[in-house]
Amino acid sequence: MNYKTKQQDLLLDFLKKSEQKHFTALELADHLKEYGMGRATVYRQLEKLVDAGIVNKYFLGEMVPACFELVREGEHCQEDCFHCRCEKCGKLIHLHCDELKELSGHLEAEHGFEMNPFRTVFYGVCAECRAKDNK
């Protein structure tokens, strides 16, 4: 990245301090509006951070806004990372799973289809939400 701006610093600081890992651009804009940062600025800064490899961008579906995540040391997605999204709480779970890599290999070898793990999302209900439902 060529240079940093005050807006970039605010955005990165918020992402680093947040316990929530994944945000839509609109959620980030809502959090940062108290600092005078508008939506267009948030979108522009996010794209710069994505291009620089500091933030990952995930596409979770056609009618769902993209999701952004700070690339933290040792936590970021690589080519073999798949995702689960909880339909109740919205949590995005990263999966580094050999069986899914095998499925991806099978799809390519047997069906000529190359899966994009960054856009592959399995939908269901996470263990925490299921535990709440069973109480």
RAKA-V746294 format. One record per pair of residues at least 24 apart in sequence whose C-alpha atoms are under 10 Angstrom apart, sorted by sequence separation. I is the first residue (numbers start at 1). GAP is how many residues later the second one is. D is the distance in Angstrom with one decimal. If there is no record, write none. Layout:
I|GAP|D / I|GAP|D
This chain:
46|24|10.0 / 60|24|9.6 / 80|24|9.2 / 7|25|9.3 / 10|25|8.3 / 58|25|9.5 / 60|25|8.3 / 67|25|9.2 / 11|26|9.3 / 10|27|9.0 / 94|27|9.6 / 7|28|8.9 / 93|28|9.4 / 7|29|9.3 / 92|29|8.9 / 93|29|9.5 / 7|30|7.1 / 92|30|9.7 / 6|31|10.0 / 7|31|9.9 / 11|31|7.7 / 92|31|9.6 / 60|32|9.4 / 8|33|9.2 / 12|33|9.7 / 24|33|9.3 / 90|33|9.7 / 93|33|8.7 / 7|34|7.7 / 8|34|8.5 / 11|34|8.0 / 12|34|9.5 / 22|34|9.5 / 23|34|9.6 / 24|34|9.5 / 58|34|9.9 / 82|34|8.8 / 83|34|7.7 / 90|34|9.9 / 91|34|9.3 / 92|34|9.4 / 7|35|7.9 / 11|35|8.3 / 22|35|9.3 / 23|35|10.0 / 81|35|9.6 / 82|35|5.1 / 83|35|7.8 / 87|35|9.9 / 88|35|10.0 / 90|35|9.1 / 91|35|7.9 / 8|36|9.7 / 9|36|9.8 / 22|36|9.2 / 80|36|9.2 / 81|36|6.0 / 82|36|6.5 / 83|36|8.3 / 84|36|8.5 / 85|36|6.6 / 86|36|8.7 / 87|36|6.4 / 88|36|8.3 / 89|36|8.3 / 90|36|9.1 / 8|37|6.1 / 12|37|9.0 / 79|37|8.3 / 80|37|6.5 / 81|37|7.0 / 82|37|8.1 / 83|37|6.5 / 84|37|5.4 / 85|37|6.2 / 86|37|6.1 / 87|37|5.7 / 88|37|6.4 / 89|37|8.2 / 7|38|7.4 / 8|38|8.3 / 11|38|9.7 / 79|38|6.6 / 80|38|8.7 / 81|38|10.0 / 82|38|6.1 / 83|38|4.8 / 84|38|4.5 / 85|38|5.0 / 86|38|5.3 / 87|38|5.7 / 88|38|8.0 / 26|39|8.7 / 78|39|8.8 / 79|39|7.5 / 81|39|9.1 / 82|39|6.6 / 83|39|6.2 / 84|39|5.7 / 85|39|6.5 / 86|39|4.7 / 87|39|8.1 / 89|39|9.2 / 5|40|9.1 / 8|40|9.0 / 15|40|9.4 / 24|40|9.4 / 25|40|8.1 / 26|40|9.8 / 27|40|9.6 / 28|40|9.2 / 77|40|9.4 / 78|40|8.6 / 82|40|8.2 / 83|40|8.7 / 84|40|7.3 / 85|40|7.6 / 86|40|5.4 / 88|40|10.0 / 89|40|7.2 / 4|41|9.9 / 8|41|8.2 / 24|41|6.4 / 25|41|7.6 / 26|41|9.7 / 77|41|8.2 / 84|41|8.9 / 85|41|7.8 / 86|41|9.1 / 88|41|6.9 / 12|42|9.0 / 23|42|9.6 / 24|42|6.0 / 25|42|7.2 / 84|42|8.4 / 86|42|9.6 / 87|42|9.3 / 88|42|9.3 / 12|43|9.1 / 23|43|8.4 / 24|43|4.6 / 25|43|7.2 / 86|43|8.2 / 22|44|9.8 / 23|44|5.3 / 24|44|6.0 / 22|45|6.1 / 23|45|5.2 / 24|45|9.0 / 21|46|9.7 / 22|46|5.5 / 23|46|6.7 / 1|47|7.9 / 21|47|8.2 / 22|47|4.9 / 23|47|9.5 / 1|48|8.0 / 21|48|5.8 / 22|48|8.0 / 20|49|9.2 / 21|49|7.2 / 1|50|8.5 / 2|50|9.4 / 21|50|9.6 / 1|51|5.8 / 21|51|9.8 / 1|52|9.2 / 18|52|10.0 / 1|53|9.4 / 15|53|9.6 / 16|53|9.8 / 15|54|7.8 / 16|54|7.3 / 15|55|6.3 / 16|55|9.5 / 14|56|9.9 / 15|56|9.7 / 16|56|8.4 / 15|57|9.9 / 12|58|7.8 / 60|58|8.8 / 61|58|7.9 / 11|59|10.0 / 58|59|9.8 / 59|59|7.2 / 60|59|6.3 / 61|59|8.9 / 58|60|6.2 / 59|60|5.4 / 60|60|7.6 / 61|60|8.1 / 57|61|8.5 / 58|61|6.6 / 59|61|8.4 / 60|61|6.3 / 56|62|9.5 / 57|62|9.8 / 58|62|9.3 / 59|62|8.6 / 60|62|9.3 / 58|63|9.5 / 60|63|9.7 / 22|68|9.4 / 22|69|7.8 / 23|69|9.9 / 21|70|8.8 / 22|70|7.1 / 20|71|8.8 / 21|71|8.4 / 22|71|9.8 / 21|72|9.9
